[in-house]
Amino acid sequence: MNLPENSQLGKAASYIDQYDASLLFPIPRAPKRAEIGIAGAPPFLGADMWSAFELSWLNLRGKPQVALAHFTVPCETLNIIESKSFKLYLNSFNNTRFADIEAVRDRLRRDLSEAVWRPATPQADASVPPSIGVRILPSDLFDREPVHELDGLSLDRLDVACDRYTPAPDLLKVEAGEAPVSEVLVSNLLKSNCLVTGQPDWGSVQISYNGTPIDQESLLQYLVSYRNHNEFHEQCVERIFMDIWTRCKPIRLTVYARYTRRGGLDINPFRSSYAQALPPNIRTARQ
């Protein structure tokens, strides 16, 4: 089993510029899910939506091509992909020749699907779906990429005292006896740290729910409590989901976070208690 401390995070790395799929470092989701009380199938659906801003390769005549790429990794997959390994893998395309953009997309989809389902493989096991969505935007389409903030009522407007900076689910509370509501709440104050290196990860989070009203001041204090917490983006969002789900007991719940990019990549986990379309992968101003 791949462990985070055995990845390239925090270590000097050689930047290989010839295609090498072995650079991808998948990390099992199960151990971190067990920490938050998920033993079998999780009570959520969703995906990790990645954006890559440093994708380049050579055409068959050796001319460099540049593009943006969006990747969708369903949360049902066995593994996450460690982000530095993803960066190194994408760099390995830099001096590799491909016939066209479709060949690049097919290679990305094949390699990433294998990594997130390892040791199962979509090619060998018909029960495993191909899973990975890959969308590549050539440079002539860059101006179609919008910037938009997360919609919802800002929790950051609240003047609250904060003194807890590791996850404190006991802060969460509901307004008992109040009629059920449907709310969309957002905050730009989400911050956590890389599980291995301790480097800061900055994010914005959107929480949509139906049910007994969640006390907004306590929710903001709870989100701030991640400030000194070391965990990967995907794991933080699942922890937030499970804490709200178990303590506030909403009828429906969706947690969506957009993290600022590092190494030319951003990761935007989306988790929901019910089936729905994924949000468009539109970056915020900080991304």
Secondary structure, 3 states (H helix, E strand, C coil): CCCHHHCCCCCCCCCCCCCCHHHCCEEECHHHHHHCCCCCCCCCEEEEEEEEEEEEEECCCCCEEEEEEEEEEECCCCEEECHHHHHHHHHCCCCCECCCHHHHHHHHHHHHHHHHHCCCCCCCCCCCCCCCEEEEEEHHHHHHCCECCCCCEEHHHCCCCCCCCCCCHHHCCECCCCCCEEEEEEEEEEEEECCCCCCEEEEEEEEEEEECCECHHHHHHHHHCCCCCECCHHHHHHHHHHHHHHHHCCCEEEEEEEECCECCEEEEEEEECCCCCCCCCCECCCC
